[in-house]
Amino acid sequence: GTTLTLSATIKGMPFPKITWKKNDMEVPLKADIEITPVRSKLEIRNTVRGDSGSYSLTAENEAGSKSATCIVTVLDKPGPPRNLNISEVRNDSCYLTWKEPEDNGGAVISNYIIEKRDVADPRWVPVSSTTKKHSIMAKYLMEGTQYLFRVAAENQYGRSSFIDSTKPIKALNPISPPGPPKNLHHVDVDRTEVSLLWNYPDRDGGSEITGFLVEYQEEGAQDWITFKTVSIPECVVTGLEQGKMYSFRVKAQNVAGLGRPDTTIPIHCQEKLVSPSVDIDVKLI
């Protein structure tokens, strides 16, 4: 925000033509140039980081030309951090990483400022203002709450603008597909149907189990055939062929998808065998 002044004493007969340039291009319009019979001055008020560069003055007349160059470095607050990323989201924490600013303002980054905000609240709350690292574990989140995060860099000349997370995260433990059902077995067999029973998995994956996918495979076949999805841990598979062997498998499902299956041993579809019974009706006459 200070004023940059570059000046030079000019000599030559006839008086030379004076040209100022920045990085071999026209100087910015904000630059004021003054030329007198003995001097030339370039002045830029309220300088910013972008005013840094190589400034040159060229004096030229019929007798020749002469140039002088000055390298100007404007010290300023840094640019914003880059590539803010959020991972490892849990019900009470998440992990933030970012990259250093493209421009440090010409001074060492002293620290980063990290803030969070509940999407339902306009106020930003400090997470940390002392870390020099490019990562931090944001703790003490409220389970089920959605949060936005932002990060700024700071050097001795001031604080940068913030880089904001692109979308909110929800403080919940990660959800995965459930484990396999337990103890899948048949409880009844007939010529064209098999009755199956099983138990719920040990792990629900962090989400309620919404159903069970039941499949069967004919002996010697490669593909599994979907029978249907049921909501309770039992099913009667119908439409089978008498005399054939079938294997059956069941997968539990939640919002994250299907888990690994539990599979039966091959089962032979045959007419149900009923053990004999004898009822003796004794009458005394």
Salt bridges, closest charged atoms under 4 A:
ASP32 OD2 - ARG45 NH1 2.58
GLU34 OE1 - LYS41 NZ 3.85
GLU43 OE2 - ARG45 NH2 3.05
ASP51 OD2 - LYS30 NZ 3.10
GLU100 OE2 - ARG82 NH2 3.61
GLU100 OE1 - HIS134 ND1 3.96
ASP103 OD1 - ARG49 NE 2.93
GLU115 OE1 - ARG150 NH2 2.70
ASP121 OD2 - ARG123 NH2 2.78
ASP188 OD2 - LYS272 NZ 3.17
ASP202 OD1 - LYS182 NZ 3.01
GLU215 OE1 - ARG249 NE 2.60
GLU218 OE2 - LYS244 NZ 3.16
GLU241 OE1 - LYS244 NZ 3.25
